[in-house]
Amino acid sequence: MIAAHYQIEATIDDRAQTVSADVVVTLPPKAVGHEAAFVIGDWMKLDAVDGGPGAKTHIEPVNAPLPHLNRIVFDFARAPTAPVRFHFHYAGPLIAPGSKPSIDPSQGMELGFEDAWVPVRPDFGLRFTVDADIRGVPADEVVVAQGAVRHTGDRLTIHRAFDDMDMPVSALTGLKEATGKDVEVYARDPNGQLETADRKDAARVIAYYSKLFGPLPADTLPIRLVVMPRPGGSFARRGFVSVGTGRAEELKKLAHIDDWMLTITISHEFAHAWWRHGDPTTQDNWLNESFAEYASLRFTEAAYGEAALKARLDPKIVAAKTAGPVIGHGRPSSRASYDKGPVLLFDLDHEIGRARMDAFLGRIGRHPPHTTAELIAALSEAEGPAVARKFEAALRAP
């Protein structure tokens, strides 16, 4: 079956922070049915929208999954039996009106589909390959993206043969590349304390997870990690991690820095190479974040010992008591995802024993669950219905 594919042709005005784009999204018939919908920022002026023969189109304002969107709906009286090409032509600001760009336009940019500059399925759950041809990216900016990347003059082309739910692009002047085993680090100071730790520890993080969860697909290596001049916060996509320089500023406030503190970010973000299949707009987002944070805690324990694990886990145990439910009330809160979820996974670890927990992680890591129901079914099969029911109840507990 043909995979979903994005063909993007765009021109960016870097100084004005505007874009004009021509995008064709090809979906297999099973992903279309009688209705297919996309969302895009309502600040974009849609000049042309076409779903091909048999498609009736209407556009409506919505505020989900993000505010200030237009929902473009294609209705089909007869469900297609062949791939469908959805065509969009539009122009407008790269940044939503009233929002501040996360990066000074004179220095560079960082774009993802969450910026609503490209039409995307409302649940952000579509995984697609991509070919992009983008004009207007200044020649002096270094571009970091997934797949095969070519930046000549102001023209950027990206060919990504593997699928993902996003197409992250970072471009910044002064980036330098430093390569380690299984990772490429792009930073203005690749020899900084954290950047050096990223290169040094990337290989053992990946090796540890590969043994625990199963091998990382070869087409996602090396992982590209880019350090951008923005406050803290990081995100991961397949074979791509972006972190802000703010993490270094936070460490500087500490009286003492232990080695394990330097690996918290990459050990969490690299874990998303395995734990990334839950719908991020629903309760199933805990599968992404709780498992990635649990993996990070397990790496801290394995690499730096029980005392380091305790220093990280004890505050989460306290926070988990008032974090609210992990599932059953829509997308879980940050504390539920990053604190309570990992604590409950450690509780399960203690209940069934480390050997059985690792066997279970190895099984689901090779075929990661997309939904909580899939996870609970796998746990029931591995450890019995009683264990699965108890764990699900803990996830639902207030």
C-alpha positions in Angstrom: 0.0 0.0 0.0 1.2 3.5 -0.9 2.4 5.5 2.1 1.1 9.0 2.9 3.3 11.6 1.2 3.8 15.4 1.4 5.1 17.3 -1.6 5.9 20.8 -0.4 7.0 23.7 -2.6 7.4 26.9 -0.6 9.0 30.3 -0.6 9.9 31.9 2.7 10.6 35.6 3.3 12.9 35.3 6.3 12.8 38.9 7.4 9.1 39.4 7.0 8.4 35.9 8.4 5.9 35.0 5.7 5.5 32.0 3.5 3.7 31.1 0.2 3.3 27.4 -0.4 1.9 24.8 -2.8 1.4 21.5 -1.0 0.1 18.2 -2.3 -0.7 15.5 0.2 -1.2 12.0 -1.2 -3.2 9.6 1.0 -3.9 5.9 0.5 -7.6 5.2 0.1 -7.9 3.6 3.6 -6.8 6.9 5.1 -9.6 8.8 3.3 -12.9 6.9 3.4 -15.9 9.2 3.0 -14.3 12.2 4.7 -10.8 13.6 5.0 -10.0 16.7 7.0 -6.9 18.9 7.5 -6.2 22.0 9.7 -4.1 25.0 9.0 -3.6 28.3 10.7 -6.5 30.7 10.1 -4.0 33.4 9.3 -3.1 31.7 6.0 -5.0 33.0 2.9 -6.2 29.9 1.1 -6.1 30.6 -2.7 -6.9 27.1 -3.9 -8.0 23.8 -2.3 -8.8 20.7 -4.3 -9.5 17.1 -3.4 -9.8 15.8 -6.9 -12.9 14.4 -8.7 -15.8 13.5 -6.4 -14.6 15.7 -3.5 -16.8 18.4 -2.0 -15.0 20.9 0.1 -16.0 23.1 3.0 -13.9 25.2 5.4 -14.8 25.9 9.0 -13.0 27.7 11.9 -12.0 25.5 14.8 -9.9 25.9 18.0 -8.7 22.3 18.3 -6.2 20.7 18.6 -4.7 24.2 18.6 -6.4 27.7 18.6 -7.0 29.8 15.5 -7.2 27.1 12.9 -9.3 26.5 9.8 -10.5 23.0 9.2 -10.6 22.0 5.6 -13.0 19.1 5.0 -13.2 16.9 1.9 -16.4 14.9 1.6 -16.7 11.9 -0.8 -20.0 10.4 -1.7 -18.2 7.2 -2.7 -15.1 6.2 -0.7 -12.0 6.3 -3.0 -10.4 3.0 -4.1 -7.2 4.7 -5.3 -4.7 7.1 -3.7 -6.1 10.7 -3.4 -4.1 13.8 -4.0 -5.1 16.8 -1.9 -3.8 20.1 -3.2 -3.4 23.3 -1.2 -2.1 26.7 -2.3 -1.9 29.5 0.3 0.2 32.3 1.7 0.5 34.1 5.1 2.6 34.7 8.2 4.9 32.0 9.4 4.1 33.0 13.0 0.5 33.3 14.2 -0.5 36.9 14.7 0.1 38.1 18.2 2.7 35.3 18.8 6.4 36.0 19.3 8.8 34.1 17.2 10.9 31.7 19.3 14.0 32.8 17.5 15.2 36.2 16.4 14.4 36.3 12.6 17.8 37.8 12.0 19.5 34.7 13.3 17.4 31.8 12.0 14.2 29.9 12.3 12.7 26.6 13.6 9.6 25.2 12.1 7.4 22.2 12.6 3.9 21.2 11.6 2.7 22.4 15.1 3.3 25.9 13.8 0.3 25.3 11.5 2.1 26.6 8.4 1.4 23.4 6.5 -2.0 21.5 6.4 -2.0 18.6 8.8 -4.5 16.0 9.9 -6.4 17.2 13.0 -5.1 14.5 15.3 -1.4 14.9 14.1 -1.5 11.2 13.8 -0.7 10.9 10.1 2.8 9.5 9.4 4.2 10.4 6.0 7.2 10.6 3.8 8.2 14.0 2.4 9.8 15.9 -0.4 10.2 19.6 0.2 11.7 22.4 -2.0 11.9 25.6 0.0 13.2 28.9 -1.3 14.3 31.8 0.8 16.4 30.1 3.4 19.5 32.4 3.7 22.7 30.8 2.4 24.6 31.6 5.6 22.2 29.6 7.8 23.0 26.0 8.6 20.0 23.8 8.2 19.3 20.7 10.3 16.4 18.4 9.3 15.6 14.8 8.8 16.6 12.7 5.8 18.7 13.9 2.8 19.2 17.7 3.2 20.7 20.0 0.6 21.0 23.7 1.1 22.5 25.6 -1.9 22.2 29.4 -2.0 18.7 30.2 -0.6 17.2 26.9 -1.8 16.6 24.0 0.6 15.6 20.6 -0.5 14.6 17.7 1.8 13.9 14.1 0.8 12.8 11.9 3.7 12.1 8.4 2.7 11.1 7.2 6.2 7.8 8.2 7.8 7.1 10.6 10.7 4.3 12.8 12.0 6.2 16.1 11.4 8.8 17.7 9.3 11.0 19.7 11.7 13.4 22.2 10.2 16.0 24.2 12.1 18.1 26.9 10.4 20.6 29.1 12.2 23.7 31.1 11.5 27.0 29.9 13.1 26.0 26.3 13.7 29.0 23.9 13.8 28.8 20.2 13.4 30.5 17.7 15.8 30.0 14.1 15.1 30.0 11.3 17.6 29.0 7.6 17.4 25.3 7.5 16.3 24.8 11.2 16.7 25.5 14.5 15.0 25.5 17.6 17.2 24.9 21.0 15.7 25.6 23.9 18.0 27.3 27.3 18.0 29.6 25.8 20.7 29.8 22.1 20.0 32.4 21.7 22.7 30.3 23.2 25.4 29.7 21.2 28.6 26.3 19.8 27.6 27.1 19.4 23.9 30.2 17.4 24.8 28.2 15.2 27.1 25.6 14.8 24.4 28.2 13.4 22.0 29.9 11.3 24.6 26.8 9.7 26.1 24.6 9.3 23.0 26.2 6.0 22.0 25.7 4.4 25.4 22.1 5.8 25.7 21.2 4.2 22.3 23.1 1.0 23.1 21.2 0.7 26.4 17.8 1.3 24.9 18.5 -1.0 21.9 19.2 -3.8 24.4 16.1 -3.0 26.5 13.6 -2.2 23.8 15.0 -3.7 20.6 17.2 -2.3 17.9 16.8 1.2 16.5 15.9 1.3 12.8 19.0 2.0 10.8 17.3 4.7 8.8 17.0 6.9 11.9 20.8 6.9 12.5 22.6 9.0 13.1 20.3 11.1 15.3 20.7 14.7 14.5 20.7 17.0 17.6 20.5 20.7 17.2 21.0 23.3 19.9 18.9 26.4 19.3 19.2 29.8 21.1 15.9 29.7 23.0 14.7 29.0 26.5 14.6 25.5 27.9 12.4 22.8 26.4 13.2 20.1 23.9 11.4 17.9 21.4 12.1 14.8 19.4 11.0 13.5 16.1 12.3 10.4 14.3 16.1 10.7 14.1 15.9 14.4 15.1 16.2 16.2 18.5 16.0 19.9 19.2 17.1 21.4 22.5 17.3 25.0 23.7 20.3 26.7 25.2 18.1 27.4 28.2 19.0 24.0 29.7 22.6 25.2 30.2 21.3 28.4 31.9 19.3 26.2 34.3 22.3 24.1 35.2 24.4 27.2 35.9 22.0 28.1 38.8 22.9 24.9 40.6 25.6 24.8 43.3 26.8 21.4 42.1 26.4 19.5 38.9 26.5 15.7 38.9 27.3 13.9 35.6 23.8 12.3 35.5 22.3 15.8 35.2 24.0 16.3 31.8 22.2 13.3 30.3 18.6 13.9 31.4 17.6 15.6 28.2 19.0 13.3 25.6 18.1 10.1 27.6 14.5 11.3 27.5 14.4 12.5 23.9 16.3 9.6 22.4 13.8 7.3 24.0 11.2 8.7 21.7 12.8 6.8 18.9 10.8 3.9 20.4 8.1 5.6 22.4 6.4 8.0 19.9 3.3 6.2 18.5 0.6 7.4 20.8 -1.7 10.2 19.5 -0.2 13.3 21.1 -3.6 15.1 21.2 -5.3 12.4 23.3 -4.9 10.5 26.6 -2.6 8.1 24.7 0.1 10.8 24.8 1.2 9.3 28.1 2.5 6.3 26.1 5.0 8.7 24.5 6.0 10.8 27.5 5.7 8.5 30.5 7.6 5.7 28.8 10.3 8.1 27.5 10.8 9.5 31.0 10.7 6.0 32.6 13.4 5.0 30.1 15.5 8.1 31.0 15.2 7.1 34.7 16.2 3.6 33.9 19.3 4.9 32.1 20.2 7.1 35.0 20.0 4.1 37.3 22.1 1.9 35.0 24.7 4.5 34.2 25.0 6.4 37.5 23.6 4.2 40.2 20.8 4.0 42.8 21.6 7.4 44.4 21.2 9.2 41.1 17.9 7.4 40.4 16.7 8.3 43.9 17.6 12.0 43.4 15.4 12.0 40.2 12.6 9.7 41.3 11.8 10.9 44.8 10.5 14.3 43.6 8.3 12.5 41.1 6.8 10.3 43.8 5.8 13.4 45.7 4.4 15.2 42.6 2.5 12.0 41.5 0.3 12.2 44.6 -1.5 15.3 43.3 -0.9 14.9 39.5 -4.4 13.6 38.8 -5.3 10.7 36.5 -3.1 9.6 33.7 -5.9 8.4 31.5 -9.7 8.8 31.4 -9.8 12.6 31.2 -8.4 13.5 27.9 -4.8 14.5 27.2 -3.0 14.1 30.6 -1.3 17.0 32.4 2.4 17.4 32.3 2.7 16.1 35.8 0.6 13.1 35.1 2.7 12.3 32.0 6.2 13.1 33.3 5.8 12.3 37.0 2.9 10.0 37.8 3.2 7.8 34.7 6.9 6.9 35.2 6.2 6.3 38.9 3.5 3.8 38.1 5.8 2.1 35.6 8.3 1.7 38.4 5.5 0.4 40.6 4.8 -2.2 38.0 8.5 -2.9 37.7 8.6 -3.7 41.4 5.4 -5.7 41.4 6.4 -8.2 38.6 10.2 -8.0 39.1 12.9 -6.4 37.0 13.5 -9.5 34.8 9.8 -9.8 33.8 9.5 -6.1 33.4 12.5 -6.1 31.0 11.0 -9.0 29.1 7.7 -7.1 28.7 9.6 -3.9 27.6 11.5 -5.9 25.0 8.2 -7.3 23.6 6.4 -4.1 23.3 9.5 -2.1 22.4 9.7 -4.0 19.1 6.0 -3.3 18.4 5.2 -0.2 20.4 1.5 0.3 21.3 -0.4 3.1 19.6 -3.2 3.2 22.3 -3.6 2.5 26.0 -5.9 -0.3 25.2 -3.2 -2.0 23.2 -0.7 -1.6 26.1 -3.2 -3.0 28.6 -3.9 -6.0 26.3 -0.2 -6.7 25.9 0.3 -6.5 29.7 -2.6 -8.8 30.3 -1.2 -11.3 27.9 2.3 -11.1 29.4 1.4 -10.9 33.1 -2.2 -11.9 33.4 -5.5 -10.0 33.6 -5.2 -9.2 37.3 -2.0 -7.3 36.9 -3.3 -5.5 33.8 -6.5 -4.5 35.6 -4.6 -3.2 38.6 -2.2 -1.2 36.4 -5.1 0.3 34.5 -6.9 1.3 37.7 -3.8 3.1 38.9 -3.6 5.0 35.6 -7.2 6.1 36.1 -6.9 6.9 39.8 -7.3 10.7 40.7 
